[in-house]
Amino acid sequence: MAEVEIGRGKSGRRAYGFDDIAIVPSRRTRDPEDVDITWEIDAFRFDLPLLGSAMDGVISPATAIEIGRLGGLGVLNLEGLWTRYEDPEPFLAEIASLPSEKATERMQEIYSEPIKATLVTERIRQIKAAGLTAAASLTPQRTPELAPAALAGELDLLVIQGTVVSAEHVSKNHEPLNLKKFIREFDVPIIVGGCASYQAALHLMRTGAVGVLVGVGPGNACTTRGVLGLGVPQATAIADAAGARMRHLDETGVYVHVIADGGMSKGGDIAKAIACGADAVMIGSPLASAYEAPGKGYHWGMATFHPTLPRGARVSVSQRGSLKEILVGPARENDGRLNLFGALKTSMATCGYETIKEFQKAEVMVAPALQTEGKALQQAQRVGMGH
């Protein structure tokens, strides 16, 4: 890709987000009923190519179970309120009631309660007791300490997750997690991330992970891009990671799944993520707007309560419908925020593709007018795409 001159001493690639691109319909259309959006990773099969973000405002044991029943996979944050408190409900209610100017400081206090290994095991067992696949998230720093407790709960999938996770972490102060060694010796499959470039994705794939999360800073509750200046727009980041996936497949014969993490609020965003090369998506804010979500109309990122440098915000999300309505419908609104995976199936059918793998080959184009062309009335009246 051609580089753009930033100044005489610096050049860089142009990158694109979901709003910058459009999926191009092909010569064929298909019946949506014939479209297959099932997803398989390692030994697990899901009706929806979906992971629920490991954030306290989104995933509780109860919502993880409901998402599993609907065909997706909820990822529980093992460093969140559910493993710090026997009953986190009063603290979730308090966080929802805080004024904006007090929210971060009070959340830092609430999250100062130590994590309890017994609760790590107990929460995973709650999900397993429902007969569903149990997935949970740890940061690289806490993985060696808490992974044994997760295994004791019979965890099925571990997500090692941070703002940026690299295959080569260097520290003069402590022994970093050796991802490749840990993944090789751990008893369950591991997904790692986030990353946002070809090289970073390729190196994470070489650790032996079954999936790589792609996304640095695109989430609604994340302020990493403002606080640290880091990030790559999602369409480009996913396409780069998909390129790394092909190289890794050529080198090893092993297919590593690319999971788009963040930046998706509508069905069209999910369709674009798949068309750019993702195998599945991880979403947070859309699920936080469910009636069942533990955040009670609020949502915050995993680094919102960092004790010295918070990189997230508590954001308000309107409660739009049940988890079922948000994921598989029926939709009662026309803005693309309900029936997300019905929209994905319809997008695939309209373009003539039957499976996720086929849809990854769809033509896309740079289309800056996509959001505004012919939408003057919707924008003036703040309806539909003019919200």
N, C-alpha and C positions, 0 to 999 in steps of 0.2 A: 504494500500500500504506500502511495506517495506521501512524503512528509511535507508538512506545511512549515514555513519559516515563522517562528515565534518572534525572533529578533536575530540580529547578526550572529549572536553567539549561541542560539538555541533553536532547534527545530523539533517538531513532533508530529505524530500521526493524528489525523482527524478521527474522532470516535463518535458513535451514534447511540442514542437511547431509543426506547420503544416508540416515543412520539415522533422520532425522525424517520421512521421506516413504515412501509406498508407491505402486506403480503399480496402478491399478484395472483389473481385467479388463473387457473390453467384452462386447457381446452376441454376438460372433462369435469362433470359434476357427479355427485354420488348421493344416495339416500343416507341421511344421518343415522338411520337405524343399522346400517351396514358398517358404520365406523367403529373401530376397536381402539379404545384409549387405555387398555390395560397396560400395566407396567410391571416388569419383573426385575428384581435386583437380588443377586445371590440366589438364595433358595426361596425367596418371598415373592408372592404375586399380589398385586393390588388392582382393584377395579379402576382407581383414579391415579394418575401420575402426580401425586400430591404428598408433600410433607408439610405438616403444620409447624410453624416456627416455634423454636424452643424459648418462648418468652412467657413470663408469668401472667401477662394480661390476656394471653391467647390459650395456652395449654395447661390444663389441670389434669389429674388422672381421669376425671369424668369426661372432659372434652376430648382427651386422647381416645377414650373408649368410644365415644360417639362418632368421632372422625373415622376410627377403625371400622365401625359398623357401616358407615356410609361408603367405605371402599378406599379411604386414604390412610395415612400414617401420621399420627400426632407425635411430635418429639418433645418429651418433657425435659425442662431445664433442671438438671440435678444440682445446680448451684443457686436455685431460686428459693422462693418462699416456701414451697412445698417440702423442701428438705431442711429448712431452718426452724419451722414451727409445726407442732402437732396439728394446730388449727390455724391456718393462715387467713381464713375468711375475714376476721376483724381487721387485719392489716390491709387486705385488698380493698375493703370498704373504706378504710381511712385514706388510702392513696387516692381513691376515686373522689374523695370529698375535699382534698387539699386545694387551696388556691395555687395558681400557676407559679407565683413567686416563691412559694414555700415547698413545692413538690420535690425538687431534687434533693434539697438539704434533708428533708424528713425521710426520704427514701434511703439516703445514705445511712441514717440512723437505724431504720428498720432492717436493712440488709447487713448490718454489722453483727447480727446474731449468728453464731457459728453454725456451719452445716453439720448435720448429724448423720453419720454413716448408717445408723439403724433406719432412719427415715428414707434414705436413698433406696435401701433394700425394700422397705415397706411399700413405697410408691410404685415401684416397678411391679411388685407382686399384685397390687391392686389392678393394674392393667392386664397382667397375665391371667388373673382370676376370671376375667371376662372372656377368656379364650381368644385373645387377639395378640397380634405382633406388638412387642414392646420395644420402643425406641427412646433413647434419651441422649442428652447432650452434656458434654463437659468441656471446659477450656483445657488447652494443653498443660497449663500450670497445675491444675487440680487432677488431671487424669491418673497419674500413678497412685495418688492417695485414695481416690474414690472409686476407681474402676473395680477393685475387688468386691466392694459392697454392691455395685451394680450387677456383677456376675452372680452374686449370691441371690439376687432377686430374679434370676433367670432372664436377664436382658437378651433381646434378639439382635438388635442393631445399635451400635454406639456411634454417635456423631461427635467428633472432636472439632470444636468450633471456636473461632475467635474473629475479631475484626479482620485480621489478616493472619493466616496460618501458613507457615513455610516449611518446606522439607529440610531446611538448613537454618536452624535458629542458633545464633552465636551469643554466648554470655560469658563474661569474665567473673560473674558473681555466683553462679550456681550451675549445676549440671542440667542442661535442657533435656526435654523429652526427645528421645531418639525415635521419631515416628516410624521409621522403617522397621526397627527392631521390635518396637511395641506392637505394631500391627501384625508382624509375623508371629509373635508369641501369644497374642490375645485370642481368646476362644470364640469370639463372635466377629462378624464382618463389621468394618468401620468405614464411615463416610467422613471426609475431612474438608475443611474450608474455613474462611473464605479466601478466594483468590480472584484475580481479575486480569491475568495476562496469560499468554501462551506458555511462556517458560515456567511460570509458577504452577500452572495447572499440570504441565507435563511432569515436573518434579514431584508434585503431590501424587500423581498417578503411579509414578515409579516406586512409591512407598509400599504399594500393595493394597491401597484403599479400593473399595468397591465403587465408591462414588466421590465426586468432588463438588463442593458447593462453590458457585460462582456469583460473586457480588461483594463489592466493598463500598458500603455507604449508600445504597440506593433505597433503603427502607424508609417508611414514613416517620418512624420514631428515631432514626439514626442521625446524629450530627457529626459523624466522622469527617465528612467532606468539608464541613466548615471548621471544625476544631483542628484537624490535622492536615487538611488540604489533599487528602488521598481519595482516589476513586477512578473508575472507568465506567462510562455509560454502558448499560446492560447489554444492548444489542451487540456491540463490539466485543465486550468481555465474553459473552456466551459463544459467539462465533470463533473467537480466538481459542477458547477452551475446547470447542468442538474440533478445531484443527489439531490441537494437542492430543485429543482422544484418538484421532485417525493415525497420527504418528505412533502413539503408544501401541495401538492395535497392530500396526505394521511391524513394529519392533518385537512384540511379545506374543501376539495372538490373543491378548487379554483385552476385553472391552470394559472400560471404566465409565460409569454413568456420569453425565454432566447434569447437575441440578441447579437451575437458576434460582438464586436466593435473593428475593427482594425486588422492589420496583414495580410490582404488578398489583394493580387495584381492580382491573376489569378483565372480562373474558378475552377481549382482544389483546391485552398485554400477555396473557398466558399463551395464546395462539402464536404471537410473535416470538415469544421465548422458545417455543418448540420449533418454529420455522427457522430460527437462528441456530438451532442445533441442540437444544436442551432435551434430555430424556424425561425430565420431571421438573416440577417447580416446588419451591418452598415459599409459602406465603404466611404473613402475619396479620397485617392490618385488616384485610378482608374478613378473616376469621374473628378478629377482635370485635367486629361489629355484630357478631351473633348474640342472640339473647342469652345463650348458655355460657358465653365467654366469661372467665373469672375476673376480668378487668372492669366489669360493670360499666362499659362505655368508654373505658380508657385503655391505653396501650403504651408500653414503654420498652425500649431496647435493652439488651443484655448488659450494656455498659452505662446505662443511665445513672446507676447508683455507684459507679466507681468512686472509691474513697478520695482520690486526689485529682482525677481528670475525667469527669463524666463526659461521655460521648453519646448521649442519647437524650431524648426529651419525652416527658409524659404528654401524649397527644390525645385529644378527644376524638372518638370515632362514633358516629351516630349508630345506634342499634337498628339494623336494617331488617333482620329476619332471623329465622332459625338457622343452625348450621346446615340442615338439609336444604333449605331454600337457597342459601348462599352457594353451596357446592353443586347441587344437582336440581334445584328448582322445586316447584315452578317459580318463575320471576313475576313480580307484581310491579316492577319498575322497568324503565326502558334505557337506563344509563349503563348497562353492562356490569353492574355490581352484584347481581343475583344470578344464580344458575351458571356459575363460572365454567363448569365443565360441560354443560349443555352447549354453551357458546363455543367451547373448543371443538366439540363434535360437529357443530354446524359449520364452523370455519373450515374444518378439514373436509367435510362433505362438499361444501361450496367450491372448494379448490380441487376436488376429485381424489383426495387421499384417504386410504382406508386405515392405515396404522400410523403410530407415532414415528416410527423409523422412516416411513415414506414421506411424512409431512416435513421432516427435517430437510428434505431436498427441495422444498417449495421455493419459488423465486421470490425474492424481496427486492424492494427498491427504496432509494432515499426519496422521501416524500414529505417535505416540510409543510406542504399545504394540507396534509391529510386531516388534521384536526380542525381546520378553519374553513376549507373550501365549501361554499354553499351553506354554511351554518350560521349566517348572520342572525336569523330569527331565533334560533335556539340560544345563541349567545346573548342576544338582547333580552330574551325572556327567561334566561337561566334555567332552561329545561333540556332534557336529553344530553347531548354532548356539550351543552353550554353551561353545565353546572360549574 
